[in-house]
Amino acid sequence: MNKTQENAQTGKYTADKLDMRATSGCSYHQCKKEAFITIIAYLVFAVFTIASCGIFGYGDISYVWGIPLWIILGIFVPTVALIVYLIVYLTKIYKD
């Protein structure tokens, strides 16, 4: 008897167990939740960046330390906020 037949008899690697584990297991649901939260974070970042660059990028341009205000509010602030959020999220909520 070969290794595959032994595993089939002992029930270690049956297709039923693999199918159930892949679609309804705890790790599947955790990965799905983490992916959803991460995608939402990036979408919020993109919407905020596009909106603030559009609002502050036209008209009278103000400068802070020689950098246009629309760059600070539209690019620097959201990027730093996203990085901080993802670091906290990755260290506190993501599971191994």
Secondary structure, DSSP 4 states (H G I P E B T S, - for coil): --HHHHHHHHTTT-HHHHHHHHHHSHHHHHHHHHHHHHHHHHHHHHHHHHHHHHHHSSSSPPEETTEEHHHIIIIIHHHHHHHHHHHHHHHHT---
